[in-house]
């Protein structure tokens, strides 16, 4: 049997995140009608997209005849995702620098189509690429700045609350 040594894919620069108001078939986002404006590619706005998922485990019920108690799978909990994205405090919300700020109003719901493993800036979405589809409700926008020095940027920190568990699928034409 051959030994398999898998190649790793670099994370930095290889995650594309597109926010859209609707996705009809979660396992097959439509390239021609759902991954277009007025949705927004937020890949260059946000600093990270790294959901935290916790799996709980429990113990199987004890029985009179058993002397061993085995673990059992419990519920999975999806935590809110903290989004940090840049904005320009001196520009109108209609400008390109503030498109994420204008789009992600508190209480709005969006589908995020997330593609991993291909260059986010150089490679557009295409049919047959593998994606995850999430649905979120946006929390409050908190206006802060990044960092502690002169290289910081003005940013918004906002929680995105998952409304469904992620669905894995492929983009369709």
Order of alpha helices (4+ residues) and beta strands (2+ residues): beta-beta-beta-beta-beta-alpha-beta-beta-beta-beta-beta
